[in-house]
Amino acid sequence: MIPSPALRKAAWATALLVSGLAWGGAAWLGAERGREGEAAARATAARAAAAGRALLMPALDSAAEALAAAEGRNAALLRGDRIAQSAAERGVAEALRRDGLQFAAVTDAAGRIAWATHAPLVGQSLAEREAFAQHRGGRAEPMLAPALLDLPGGPRSLLLTRPLTEPRGGFAGIALVAIDPRRLERLLADAALLPGLRMGLLRVDGTPLAAGGGPTLPWPPAGNDSVQATVPLPGGDVLLLAALAGDGRGAAREYALLLQALAALASLVALGLPLLLRRHPAPRAPAAPALDEAIPAVGYRGLVEPGGTLRLVEIGAGIERLTGWTPEAALRPGWRQRGIDAATLPLGADLPDLLRREAQGSTEYRFRRADGGWMWLRETGRVLGRGPAGTEVAGALEDISAERELALQAAAAAKFATLGEMAAGLAHELNQPIAIMSLAAENAAEALESGEDGVEDALARLRRIMAQADRAKAIVTQLRAFSRVDVATLEAVDLGAAVQGMMVLAGQALRDAGVQAQIRLPDLLPPVIGQAVLVEQVLLNIVLNARDALAESAPDRRRIRLDAEAGPGAEEVILRVQDSGPGIPAEVLERLFEPFYTTKPPGLGTGLGLSISRTIMRGIGGRIEAANLPGGGAVFTLVFRRAAMAQPPPAGQAAAPGPRWPAATEG
């Protein structure tokens, strides 16, 4: 059939219109995706900068405390008050015991060091230092500047300085505290969790002070090499800079290339329309689509046989790229079962058994590559049909080794941030038994000096010392267990013991805040699958958040309650943590578990605690939910998998290793 000239003209006009719309739409969508990517990158950098500031502030506050004590010592010296001078020197020494501070010093009006906690520095001149010159010229605000001095622990230092004044108001010199920049760099590295993220301190004039994080960026970074966000630090001329490598448009450029390819395809189809009008060939059945090797996963089709075995009948060529095994090897009977580390499978039915009952499902496990090393895979399957021969399924395999490693790193960083937040309370908790032991030792010594009549009294005092030593040892043991990084092996966990372990760490913090903790756990609560340190970390994050939420409540209404019960499902155990606070606003509840999202003021939160808690609960096969109570307050519900009662292995056979969470790839 030959079309008419009018039809051919209409076809050409339609082709040109479709081609123009395709290219114009591709350009607009690509630009829009680029703007969205850049905005998301800037928001991520801003959240990371705020989290870094929260980690740095305790160290900078300690330096400011030591600086104030050094100023007080100088003022007492000018007044001739020896008692106040000694007290100030003790305050300086106490502040310097904290990690990251090197020494404190005071200069005279000529810039010569007149007093220092590091004696070899006395007599050295700082008159040529920039900080001294600026303070002598009238600068009253504190100043942070790099320095190279003969210091204990290394030559590098950051000097925090402030001017001293005479009683008549004249310039009398400066007080200074030296901060070890390596301590600040470690804190910045802890905050720079994301790949390509680098964080650092620098002056407003561009002078770098300390940096940490990924090595992919020069420091300070150029503006066109990264997406940057800054937050000011006390002092006015020091900034914390978070720089994320790239411009945030990398994914957008790939998206734009895809759109351009689609636009080119649409143009070819549209421009070929007039040629297709010359004849109408019989339609042919479309060819079966090939498995796409471009996606970061590998697809397969298989059959779950009546006995529960998954037999693969087709798998993508990308399986060799993913695991090192060829498609031919992967299609051999039993390949999947032989490669799986059975100890790492989640408890319950494996994916093939699950697909015999459900329409879809997923699982994660450790798998042996062709080269003998291990990797972590996430397998997702969906039912295509059921028949006498078995259940036809389609699925995908995805490498999640890096994802699990990042989960472990983030959990460890959040754990240490929580310990830092509770440092003051834990110090008070340890100080009580130490003070009691000191007093009991003095009383025992006095009793022994009185002769035989005082032996019984001395023995009673010594027993009290032993009891208090056991109390201090229990606190330190709990701290050491909580600080462990190797928390990979899953096991049966006693929820009651986990709650008590959490209270050892958080009890003093709750008492300082005037919060009453009510623990109501049944006597016969089944054990759950998890790891004691992980469960304590989740509970600690929730309880400390509840403490902060109760800060504005009346003292007699600050209550936290923990209760537990066996869940409605036979395999579940539920633990609830509820508070009597104002509840969670609806807009906050929607974003509660997002990384770096926090409603606390700067310096009081990193926004990682609840995000890490959700990752932990998912990793051990449970879940976490948050809601508001009808009468006021909030409740967090933790749903755990019930652990099977341990059965002793047969005689002569070692117990099988437990599943692991989260684990890095092992070679």
VEXDREN-2710 file (C-alpha; in Angstrom, 1 decimal):
% VEXDREN-2710
k/r/px/py/pz
1/MET/0.0/0.0/0.0
2/ILE/1.5/3.4/-1.0
3/PRO/0.3/6.4/1.1
4/SER/-0.9/9.6/-0.4
5/PRO/1.3/12.7/-0.5
6/ALA/-0.8/14.4/2.2
7/LEU/-0.3/11.4/4.5
8/ARG/3.4/11.5/4.0
9/LYS/3.6/15.2/4.8
10/ALA/1.6/14.7/7.9
11/ALA/3.9/11.8/8.9
12/TRP/7.0/14.0/8.4
13/ALA/5.5/16.8/10.4
14/THR/4.6/14.5/13.2
15/ALA/8.1/13.0/13.2
16/LEU/9.8/16.4/13.5
17/LEU/7.4/17.4/16.3
18/VAL/8.0/14.2/18.3
19/SER/11.8/14.5/17.8
20/GLY/11.8/18.1/19.1
21/LEU/9.6/17.2/22.1
22/ALA/11.9/14.3/23.0
23/TRP/15.1/16.3/22.9
24/GLY/13.6/19.3/24.7
25/GLY/12.1/17.0/27.4
26/ALA/15.4/15.2/27.8
27/ALA/17.2/18.5/28.3
28/TRP/14.7/19.9/30.8
29/LEU/14.5/16.6/32.9
30/GLY/18.3/16.3/33.0
31/ALA/18.7/19.9/34.3
32/GLU/16.0/19.4/36.9
33/ARG/17.6/16.2/38.1
34/GLY/20.9/18.0/38.3
35/ARG/19.5/20.7/40.5
36/GLU/17.9/18.1/42.8
37/GLY/21.2/16.2/43.1
38/GLU/23.1/19.3/44.0
39/ALA/20.5/20.4/46.6
40/ALA/20.6/16.9/48.2
41/ALA/24.4/17.0/48.3
42/ARG/24.4/20.4/50.0
43/ALA/21.9/19.2/52.5
44/THR/24.0/16.2/53.3
45/ALA/27.1/18.4/53.7
46/ALA/25.2/20.7/56.0
47/ARG/24.0/17.8/58.2
48/ALA/27.5/16.4/58.4
49/ALA/29.0/19.8/59.4
50/ALA/26.4/20.0/62.2
51/ALA/27.3/16.5/63.4
52/GLY/31.0/17.3/63.3
53/ARG/30.5/20.4/65.4
54/ALA/28.7/18.3/68.0
55/LEU/31.7/16.0/68.2
56/LEU/34.3/18.8/68.4
57/MET/32.6/21.0/71.0
58/PRO/33.4/18.9/74.1
59/ALA/37.1/19.0/73.2
60/LEU/37.0/22.8/72.5
61/ASP/34.9/23.4/75.7
62/SER/37.7/21.5/77.7
63/ALA/40.3/23.8/76.2
64/ALA/38.2/26.9/77.1
65/GLU/37.8/25.6/80.7
66/ALA/41.6/25.3/81.0
67/LEU/42.1/28.7/79.5
68/ALA/39.7/30.3/82.0
69/ALA/41.5/28.6/84.9
70/ALA/44.9/29.9/83.6
71/GLU/43.4/33.4/83.5
72/GLY/42.1/33.0/87.0
73/ARG/45.6/32.0/88.2
74/ASN/47.1/35.1/86.7
75/ALA/44.4/37.3/88.3
76/ALA/45.0/35.6/91.7
77/LEU/48.8/36.2/91.3
78/LEU/48.3/39.9/90.7
79/ARG/46.1/40.1/93.8
80/GLY/48.7/38.2/95.9
81/ASP/46.0/35.6/96.7
82/ARG/48.1/32.4/97.1
83/ILE/45.1/30.2/98.0
84/ALA/43.1/31.2/94.9
85/GLN/46.3/30.8/92.8
86/SER/46.8/27.3/94.0
87/ALA/43.1/26.5/93.3
88/ALA/43.4/27.8/89.8
89/GLU/46.5/25.8/89.1
90/ARG/44.7/22.7/90.3
91/GLY/41.8/23.6/87.9
92/VAL/44.3/23.9/85.0
93/ALA/45.8/20.5/85.9
94/GLU/42.4/18.9/86.1
95/ALA/41.4/20.2/82.7
96/LEU/44.7/19.1/81.1
97/ARG/44.1/15.5/82.1
98/ARG/41.5/15.2/79.4
99/ASP/42.5/13.8/76.1
100/GLY/43.8/16.3/73.5
101/LEU/45.2/19.1/75.7
102/GLN/49.0/19.5/75.8
103/PHE/49.8/22.4/78.2
104/ALA/48.7/25.7/79.5
105/ALA/50.8/28.9/79.9
106/VAL/50.8/32.6/80.7
107/THR/53.1/35.3/79.1
108/ASP/54.1/38.7/80.4
109/ALA/53.4/41.9/78.5
110/ALA/56.6/41.4/76.4
111/GLY/55.5/38.0/75.2
112/ARG/57.8/35.9/77.3
113/ILE/56.3/32.8/78.9
114/ALA/56.2/33.4/82.7
115/TRP/54.4/30.3/83.8
116/ALA/53.6/27.0/82.0
117/THR/52.5/23.5/83.0
118/HIS/55.3/22.2/80.7
119/ALA/58.4/23.6/82.5
120/PRO/60.8/23.7/79.5
121/LEU/58.6/26.3/77.9
122/VAL/59.2/28.9/80.6
123/GLY/61.3/31.7/79.2
124/GLN/60.5/31.2/75.5
125/SER/59.1/34.2/73.7
126/LEU/55.9/34.3/71.8
127/ALA/56.2/38.0/70.9
128/GLU/56.5/37.1/67.2
129/ARG/53.4/35.0/67.2
130/GLU/50.4/36.3/65.3
131/ALA/48.0/35.7/68.2
132/PHE/50.2/37.7/70.6
133/ALA/50.5/40.6/68.1
134/GLN/46.7/40.7/67.6
135/HIS/45.9/40.6/71.3
136/ARG/48.5/43.3/72.0
137/GLY/46.8/45.4/69.3
138/GLY/43.4/45.2/71.0
139/ARG/41.8/41.9/70.0
140/ALA/39.7/40.8/73.0
141/GLU/38.1/37.7/71.5
142/PRO/39.7/34.2/71.8
143/MET/41.9/33.1/68.9
144/LEU/42.8/29.7/67.5
145/ALA/46.1/29.4/65.5
146/PRO/48.6/26.7/64.5
147/ALA/52.1/26.6/66.1
148/LEU/55.3/24.6/66.1
149/LEU/56.7/24.4/69.7
150/ASP/58.8/22.1/71.8
151/LEU/55.8/20.2/73.1
152/PRO/55.2/17.0/75.1
153/GLY/53.8/14.4/72.6
154/GLY/54.9/16.1/69.4
155/PRO/55.7/19.5/67.8
156/ARG/52.3/20.3/66.2
157/SER/49.9/22.3/68.2
158/LEU/46.8/24.6/68.0
159/LEU/47.1/27.5/70.4
160/LEU/43.8/28.9/71.9
161/THR/44.7/32.3/73.3
162/ARG/43.0/35.2/75.1
163/PRO/44.5/38.5/76.4
164/LEU/45.3/39.3/80.0
165/THR/44.7/42.7/81.5
166/GLU/46.3/44.6/84.4
167/PRO/44.1/45.9/87.3
168/ARG/44.2/49.3/85.6
169/GLY/43.1/47.8/82.3
170/GLY/46.4/47.7/80.5
171/PHE/47.7/44.8/78.4
172/ALA/49.4/42.3/80.7
173/GLY/50.2/39.4/78.2
174/ILE/48.2/36.4/77.0
175/ALA/46.9/33.1/78.5
176/LEU/47.1/30.1/76.2
177/VAL/46.2/26.4/76.0
178/ALA/47.7/24.1/73.5
179/ILE/45.4/21.5/71.8
180/ASP/46.8/18.5/70.0
181/PRO/45.4/18.7/66.5
182/ARG/45.6/15.0/66.1
183/ARG/42.8/14.6/68.6
184/LEU/40.6/17.0/66.6
185/GLU/41.5/15.2/63.4
186/ARG/40.4/11.9/64.8
187/LEU/37.1/13.4/65.8
188/LEU/36.6/14.9/62.3
189/ALA/37.4/11.5/60.8
190/ASP/34.7/9.9/63.0
191/ALA/32.2/12.5/61.8
192/ALA/33.2/12.0/58.1
193/LEU/31.4/8.6/57.6
194/LEU/30.3/9.0/54.0
195/PRO/32.5/8.1/51.1
196/GLY/34.1/11.3/49.6
197/LEU/33.3/13.4/52.7
198/ARG/36.2/15.4/54.2
199/MET/35.9/17.7/57.2
200/GLY/38.2/20.3/58.6
201/LEU/38.8/23.3/60.8
202/LEU/40.1/26.5/59.2
203/ARG/40.2/30.2/59.9
204/VAL/38.1/32.6/57.9
205/ASP/41.3/33.7/56.1
206/GLY/41.7/30.2/54.8
207/THR/44.4/29.0/57.2
208/PRO/43.9/25.2/57.7
209/LEU/43.9/24.0/61.4
210/ALA/42.9/20.3/61.3
211/ALA/41.3/18.0/58.8
212/GLY/39.9/14.4/58.7
213/GLY/38.0/12.1/56.5
214/GLY/38.3/10.7/53.0
215/PRO/41.6/11.5/51.2
216/THR/40.0/12.1/47.8
217/LEU/40.0/15.9/48.2
218/PRO/42.9/18.4/48.5
219/TRP/42.7/20.5/51.7
220/PRO/41.4/23.2/51.8
221/PRO/39.3/22.0/48.8
222/ALA/38.6/24.2/45.7
223/GLY/35.1/25.4/45.4
224/ASN/34.5/23.6/42.0
225/ASP/35.8/20.2/43.3
226/SER/33.2/19.7/46.0
227/VAL/29.9/20.6/47.6
228/GLN/30.7/22.5/50.8
229/ALA/28.9/23.6/54.0
230/THR/30.3/25.5/56.9
231/VAL/29.2/26.1/60.5
232/PRO/30.9/28.7/62.8
233/LEU/32.7/27.8/66.0
234/PRO/33.1/29.9/69.1
235/GLY/35.6/32.7/68.7
236/GLY/34.1/34.2/65.5
237/ASP/36.9/33.5/63.0
238/VAL/37.0/29.7/63.0
239/LEU/34.8/27.6/60.7
240/LEU/34.0/23.9/60.5
241/LEU/34.0/23.0/56.8
242/ALA/32.3/19.8/55.4
243/ALA/33.3/19.1/51.7
244/LEU/31.6/16.3/49.7
245/ALA/33.6/15.3/46.6
246/GLY/31.9/16.2/43.3
247/ASP/29.2/18.7/42.5
248/GLY/26.2/16.4/43.3
249/ARG/25.3/16.1/39.6
250/GLY/27.1/12.9/38.8
251/ALA/24.0/10.8/38.9
252/ALA/22.2/13.6/37.0
253/ARG/24.7/13.4/34.2
254/GLU/24.2/9.7/33.8
255/TYR/20.4/10.3/33.9
256/ALA/20.8/13.0/31.2
257/LEU/22.8/10.6/29.0
258/LEU/20.0/8.0/29.4
259/LEU/17.4/10.6/28.5
260/GLN/19.4/11.7/25.4
261/ALA/19.7/8.1/24.3
262/LEU/15.9/7.7/24.7
263/ALA/15.4/10.9/22.8
264/ALA/17.7/9.7/20.0
265/LEU/15.7/6.5/19.9
266/ALA/12.4/8.4/19.8
267/SER/13.8/10.5/16.9
268/LEU/14.8/7.5/14.9
269/VAL/11.4/5.9/15.4
270/ALA/9.6/9.0/14.6
271/LEU/11.7/9.8/11.5
272/GLY/11.3/6.3/10.3
273/LEU/7.5/6.4/10.5
274/PRO/7.1/7.8/6.9
275/LEU/9.2/4.8/5.6
276/LEU/7.1/2.3/7.6
277/LEU/4.0/3.7/5.9
278/ARG/5.0/2.1/2.6
279/ARG/4.1/-1.4/3.7
280/HIS/2.4/-3.2/6.5
281/PRO/4.4/-6.4/7.3
282/ALA/2.8/-8.9/9.5
283/PRO/3.7/-8.2/13.1
284/ARG/6.2/-10.5/14.6
285/ALA/6.2/-11.7/18.2
286/PRO/8.6/-9.7/20.3
287/ALA/11.9/-11.4/21.2
288/ALA/12.3/-12.4/24.8
289/PRO/14.2/-9.7/26.7
290/ALA/17.8/-10.6/27.7
291/LEU/18.9/-10.1/31.3
292/ASP/20.4/-6.7/31.8
293/GLU/24.0/-6.8/32.9
294/ALA/24.2/-3.0/33.5
295/ILE/22.3/-3.1/36.8
296/PRO/24.2/-3.8/40.0
297/ALA/22.4/-7.1/40.5
298/VAL/22.0/-10.4/38.6
299/GLY/18.6/-11.9/37.8
300/TYR/17.6/-15.5/37.6
301/ARG/14.7/-17.8/37.0
302/GLY/14.2/-21.0/38.9
303/LEU/12.0/-23.7/40.2
304/VAL/11.3/-24.5/43.9
305/GLU/10.8/-28.2/43.8
306/PRO/8.3/-30.0/46.1
307/GLY/11.1/-30.9/48.4
308/GLY/12.1/-27.3/49.0
309/THR/15.2/-27.2/46.8
310/LEU/15.7/-24.2/44.5
311/ARG/16.9/-25.3/41.0
312/LEU/18.1/-22.5/38.8
313/VAL/17.1/-22.8/35.1
314/GLU/18.4/-19.4/33.8
315/ILE/20.8/-16.8/35.3
316/GLY/22.3/-13.6/33.9
317/ALA/25.8/-13.5/32.5
318/GLY/26.6/-10.9/35.2
319/ILE/26.9/-13.7/37.8
320/GLU/30.5/-14.1/36.8
321/ARG/31.2/-10.4/37.4
322/LEU/29.4/-10.6/40.8
323/THR/30.7/-13.9/42.2
324/GLY/33.4/-15.1/39.8
325/TRP/31.3/-18.2/39.0
326/THR/30.4/-18.7/35.3
327/PRO/26.7/-19.0/34.4
328/GLU/27.3/-22.7/33.5
329/ALA/28.7/-23.4/37.0
330/ALA/25.8/-21.5/38.6
331/LEU/23.2/-23.6/36.8
332/ARG/24.7/-26.9/38.2
333/PRO/22.4/-28.6/40.8
334/GLY/23.2/-27.5/44.3
335/TRP/25.4/-24.5/43.4
336/ARG/23.4/-22.1/45.6
337/GLN/23.2/-24.4/48.6
338/ARG/27.0/-25.3/48.5
339/GLY/28.0/-21.6/48.4
340/ILE/25.9/-20.3/51.2
341/ASP/27.4/-20.1/54.7
342/ALA/24.4/-21.7/56.5
343/ALA/25.4/-20.1/59.8
344/THR/24.7/-16.7/58.4
345/LEU/21.1/-17.4/57.2
346/PRO/18.4/-15.7/59.2
347/LEU/16.5/-17.9/61.6
348/GLY/13.4/-19.4/60.2
349/ALA/12.5/-20.6/56.7
350/ASP/15.1/-20.1/53.9
351/LEU/13.9/-18.1/50.8
352/PRO/12.8/-21.2/48.8
353/ASP/10.7/-22.5/51.6
354/LEU/9.2/-19.0/52.1
355/LEU/8.3/-18.7/48.4
356/ARG/6.3/-22.0/48.7
357/ARG/3.9/-20.1/51.0
358/GLU/4.3/-16.4/50.2
359/ALA/4.2/-14.4/46.9
360/GLN/7.6/-12.8/47.5
361/GLY/10.5/-12.6/50.0
362/SER/14.1/-11.8/50.6
363/THR/17.1/-12.9/52.6
364/GLU/20.7/-12.1/53.3
365/TYR/23.6/-14.5/53.7
366/ARG/27.4/-14.9/53.3
367/PHE/28.4/-16.6/50.1
368/ARG/31.7/-18.1/48.9
369/ARG/33.1/-16.6/45.7
370/ALA/34.9/-18.6/43.0
371/ASP/38.3/-17.5/44.3
372/GLY/37.5/-18.9/47.8
373/GLY/36.8/-15.5/49.5
374/TRP/33.5/-14.5/51.1
375/MET/31.0/-11.9/50.2
376/TRP/27.5/-10.9/51.4
377/LEU/24.5/-11.2/49.1
378/ARG/20.9/-10.0/49.3
379/GLU/18.6/-12.4/47.5
380/THR/15.1/-11.3/46.5
381/GLY/12.5/-13.7/45.0
382/ARG/9.0/-13.5/43.6
383/VAL/6.6/-16.2/42.6
384/LEU/5.7/-16.4/38.9
385/GLY/3.4/-19.4/39.0
386/ARG/2.6/-22.7/40.8
387/GLY/2.2/-26.1/39.3
388/PRO/2.6/-29.8/40.0
389/ALA/6.4/-29.7/39.2
390/GLY/6.9/-26.9/41.8
391/THR/6.8/-23.1/42.2
392/GLU/8.3/-21.0/39.3
393/VAL/10.2/-18.0/40.7
394/ALA/12.2/-15.1/39.5
395/GLY/14.9/-13.5/41.6
396/ALA/17.9/-11.2/41.9
397/LEU/21.2/-11.4/43.7
398/GLU/22.9/-8.2/45.0
399/ASP/26.3/-7.7/46.6
400/ILE/25.8/-5.9/50.0
401/SER/29.3/-6.4/51.4
402/ALA/30.2/-2.7/51.5
403/GLU/26.8/-1.9/52.9
404/ARG/27.3/-4.1/55.9
405/GLU/30.8/-2.7/56.5
406/LEU/29.4/0.8/56.5
407/ALA/26.7/-0.3/58.9
408/LEU/29.3/-1.6/61.4
409/GLN/31.3/1.7/61.1
410/ALA/28.3/3.9/61.6
411/ALA/27.1/1.8/64.6
412/ALA/30.6/2.1/66.3
413/ALA/30.7/5.9/65.7
414/ALA/27.3/6.4/67.2
415/LYS/28.2/4.2/70.2
416/PHE/31.3/6.2/71.1
417/ALA/29.4/9.5/70.6
418/THR/26.9/8.2/73.2
419/LEU/29.6/7.3/75.6
420/GLY/31.1/10.8/75.2
421/GLU/27.7/12.4/75.9
422/MET/27.5/10.4/79.2
423/ALA/31.1/10.9/80.3
424/ALA/30.3/13.3/83.2
425/GLY/27.6/11.0/84.6
426/LEU/29.8/7.9/84.4
427/ALA/32.6/9.8/86.1
428/HIS/30.3/10.7/89.0
429/GLU/29.1/7.0/89.1
430/LEU/32.7/5.8/89.5
431/ASN/33.6/8.6/91.9
432/GLN/31.1/7.4/94.5
433/PRO/32.6/4.0/95.2
434/ILE/36.1/5.5/95.1
435/ALA/35.2/8.1/97.7
436/ILE/33.6/5.5/99.9
437/MET/36.7/3.3/99.6
438/SER/39.0/6.2/100.5
439/LEU/37.0/7.0/103.6
440/ALA/36.8/3.4/104.7
441/ALA/40.5/3.0/104.3
442/GLU/41.2/6.0/106.6
443/ASN/38.8/4.6/109.2
444/ALA/40.4/1.1/109.0
445/ALA/43.9/2.6/109.4
446/GLU/42.7/4.5/112.5
447/ALA/41.1/1.4/113.9
448/LEU/44.3/-0.6/113.5
449/GLU/46.3/2.1/115.2
450/SER/44.2/1.7/118.3
451/GLY/45.4/-1.9/118.8
452/GLU/43.7/-5.3/119.0
453/ASP/40.4/-3.7/120.0
454/GLY/40.1/-2.1/116.5
455/VAL/40.7/-5.2/114.5
456/GLU/37.0/-6.1/114.1
457/ASP/36.2/-2.6/113.1
458/ALA/39.1/-2.5/110.6
459/LEU/37.8/-5.8/109.1
460/ALA/34.4/-4.4/108.6
461/ARG/35.9/-1.3/106.8
462/LEU/38.0/-3.6/104.6
463/ARG/34.9/-5.6/103.6
464/ARG/33.2/-2.4/102.7
465/ILE/36.2/-1.5/100.5
466/MET/35.9/-4.8/98.8
467/ALA/32.2/-4.3/98.1
468/GLN/32.7/-0.9/96.7
469/ALA/35.6/-2.2/94.6
470/ASP/33.3/-4.8/93.1
471/ARG/30.8/-2.0/92.3
472/ALA/33.4/0.0/90.5
473/LYS/34.6/-3.1/88.7
474/ALA/31.1/-3.8/87.5
475/ILE/30.8/-0.3/86.0
476/VAL/34.2/-0.6/84.3
477/THR/33.3/-4.1/83.0
478/GLN/30.0/-2.8/81.5
479/LEU/31.9/0.1/79.9
480/ARG/34.5/-2.3/78.3
481/ALA/31.8/-4.6/77.0
482/PHE/29.7/-1.7/75.6
483/SER/32.8/-0.2/73.9
484/ARG/33.7/-3.4/71.9
485/VAL/33.7/-3.0/68.2
486/ASP/33.6/-6.8/67.4
487/VAL/29.9/-7.3/67.8
488/ALA/29.3/-9.6/64.9
489/THR/28.1/-12.9/66.4
490/LEU/24.4/-13.2/67.0
491/GLU/23.3/-15.2/70.0
492/ALA/20.5/-15.7/72.5
493/VAL/20.1/-12.5/74.6
494/ASP/18.4/-12.1/78.0
495/LEU/16.4/-8.9/77.6
496/GLY/16.4/-8.4/81.3
497/ALA/20.2/-8.5/81.5
498/ALA/20.4/-6.1/78.6
499/VAL/18.1/-3.6/80.3
500/GLN/20.1/-3.8/83.5
501/GLY/23.4/-3.3/81.6
502/MET/21.9/-0.3/79.9
503/MET/20.9/1.1/83.3
504/VAL/24.5/0.7/84.6
505/LEU/25.5/3.2/81.9
506/ALA/22.5/5.5/81.8
507/GLY/21.4/5.4/85.5
508/GLN/23.4/8.4/86.6
509/ALA/22.4/10.5/83.6
510/LEU/18.8/9.8/84.4
511/ARG/19.2/10.7/88.1
512/ASP/21.0/13.9/87.2
513/ALA/18.0/14.8/85.0
514/GLY/15.5/13.9/87.7
515/VAL/14.0/11.1/85.6
516/GLN/12.4/8.1/87.3
517/ALA/12.9/4.8/85.5
518/GLN/10.3/2.1/86.0
519/ILE/11.3/-1.4/84.8
520/ARG/8.5/-3.9/84.6
521/LEU/9.7/-7.1/82.9
522/PRO/8.1/-10.5/83.4
523/ASP/10.0/-13.2/85.3
524/LEU/9.8/-15.7/82.5
525/LEU/10.7/-13.7/79.4
526/PRO/11.9/-15.8/76.4
527/PRO/15.5/-15.0/75.2
528/VAL/15.7/-13.1/71.8
529/ILE/18.1/-13.3/68.9
530/GLY/20.6/-10.4/68.9
531/GLN/23.9/-9.4/70.6
532/ALA/23.9/-8.0/74.1
533/VAL/26.0/-4.9/73.2
534/LEU/23.8/-4.1/70.2
535/VAL/20.6/-4.4/72.2
536/GLU/22.1/-2.2/74.9
537/GLN/23.1/0.4/72.3
538/VAL/19.5/0.6/70.9
539/LEU/18.0/0.9/74.4
540/LEU/20.6/3.5/75.4
541/ASN/19.8/5.7/72.4
542/ILE/16.1/5.6/73.1
543/VAL/16.4/6.2/76.9
544/LEU/18.7/9.2/76.4
545/ASN/16.4/10.7/73.8
546/ALA/13.5/10.2/76.3
547/ARG/15.6/12.0/79.0
548/ASP/16.1/15.0/76.7
549/ALA/12.4/15.1/75.8
550/LEU/11.5/15.3/79.5
551/ALA/13.8/18.2/80.2
552/GLU/10.9/20.8/79.9
553/SER/8.4/18.6/82.0
554/ALA/7.6/19.3/85.6
555/PRO/10.1/17.4/87.9
556/ASP/7.3/15.1/89.3
557/ARG/6.3/14.1/85.7
558/ARG/9.6/12.9/84.4
559/ARG/9.1/9.2/84.1
560/ILE/10.3/6.5/81.8
561/ARG/8.8/3.0/81.7
562/LEU/10.2/-0.2/80.2
563/ASP/8.0/-3.2/79.9
564/ALA/8.1/-6.4/77.8
565/GLU/6.0/-9.3/76.8
566/ALA/5.9/-12.2/74.4
567/GLY/4.4/-10.9/71.1
568/PRO/1.2/-12.0/69.5
569/GLY/3.3/-14.0/67.0
570/ALA/4.8/-17.2/68.3
571/GLU/8.3/-16.0/67.2
572/GLU/8.2/-12.5/68.6
573/VAL/9.1/-10.7/71.8
574/ILE/8.2/-7.1/72.3
575/LEU/9.9/-4.5/74.5
576/ARG/8.4/-1.0/74.9
577/VAL/10.1/2.2/76.1
578/GLN/7.6/5.0/76.9
579/ASP/7.9/8.4/78.5
580/SER/5.6/11.0/80.0
581/GLY/6.9/13.9/77.8
582/PRO/5.1/16.1/75.3
583/GLY/5.2/13.5/72.5
584/ILE/6.7/13.7/69.0
585/PRO/5.4/16.3/66.5
586/ALA/3.9/14.8/63.4
587/GLU/6.5/16.4/61.1
588/VAL/9.4/15.0/63.2
589/LEU/7.8/11.5/63.4
590/GLU/8.0/11.2/59.6
591/ARG/11.8/11.8/59.6
592/LEU/12.7/10.3/63.0
593/PHE/14.9/7.6/61.6
594/GLU/16.7/9.6/58.9
595/PRO/20.6/9.9/59.3
596/PHE/21.8/13.2/60.6
597/TYR/18.2/14.4/61.4
598/THR/17.9/15.9/64.8
599/THR/15.8/18.5/66.6
600/LYS/18.4/19.2/69.3
601/PRO/20.4/22.4/69.4
602/PRO/23.9/22.4/67.9
603/GLY/26.3/20.5/70.1
604/LEU/23.7/18.3/71.7
605/GLY/23.1/15.7/69.1
606/THR/24.5/14.1/65.9
607/GLY/21.2/12.8/64.4
608/LEU/22.7/9.3/64.1
609/GLY/21.3/7.5/67.2
610/LEU/17.9/6.4/66.0
611/SER/19.1/5.8/62.4
612/ILE/21.7/3.4/63.7
613/SER/19.1/1.8/66.1
614/ARG/16.9/1.0/63.1
615/THR/19.9/-0.5/61.2
616/ILE/20.7/-2.7/64.2
617/MET/17.2/-3.9/64.6
618/ARG/16.9/-4.8/61.0
619/GLY/20.3/-6.5/61.1
620/ILE/19.2/-8.8/63.9
621/GLY/15.9/-9.6/62.1
622/GLY/13.7/-7.3/64.2
623/ARG/12.1/-3.8/63.8
624/ILE/11.6/-0.6/65.7
625/GLU/8.6/1.7/65.6
626/ALA/7.7/5.0/67.2
627/ALA/4.3/6.5/68.1
628/ASN/2.6/9.0/70.4
629/LEU/0.5/7.8/73.3
630/PRO/-3.2/9.0/73.5
631/GLY/-2.7/10.6/76.9
632/GLY/0.6/12.3/76.1
633/GLY/4.2/11.0/75.8
634/ALA/5.9/8.8/73.2
635/VAL/6.5/5.1/73.0
636/PHE/9.2/3.2/71.1
637/THR/8.4/-0.5/70.3
638/LEU/11.2/-3.0/69.7
639/VAL/10.1/-6.3/68.1
640/PHE/12.7/-9.1/68.5
641/ARG/12.8/-12.6/67.1
642/ARG/12.5/-15.2/69.8
643/ALA/15.6/-17.4/70.2
644/ALA/15.2/-21.2/70.3
645/MET/16.3/-22.8/73.5
646/ALA/19.9/-24.0/73.1
647/GLN/20.4/-27.7/72.5
648/PRO/23.7/-29.4/73.4
649/PRO/25.6/-30.7/70.3
650/PRO/25.9/-34.5/69.9
651/ALA/28.8/-36.1/71.7
652/GLY/32.1/-35.5/69.9
653/GLN/30.6/-32.7/67.7
654/ALA/31.5/-29.0/68.1
655/ALA/28.6/-26.5/68.2
656/ALA/27.9/-24.7/64.9
657/PRO/28.9/-21.1/64.7
658/GLY/26.1/-18.5/65.0
659/PRO/25.0/-16.1/62.3
660/ARG/26.8/-12.8/62.1
661/TRP/25.7/-9.1/62.0
662/PRO/27.0/-7.0/60.4
663/ALA/30.2/-8.5/58.9
664/ALA/32.8/-7.2/56.5
665/THR/33.8/-9.2/53.4
666/GLU/36.5/-11.7/54.4
667/GLY/39.2/-12.9/52.0
END
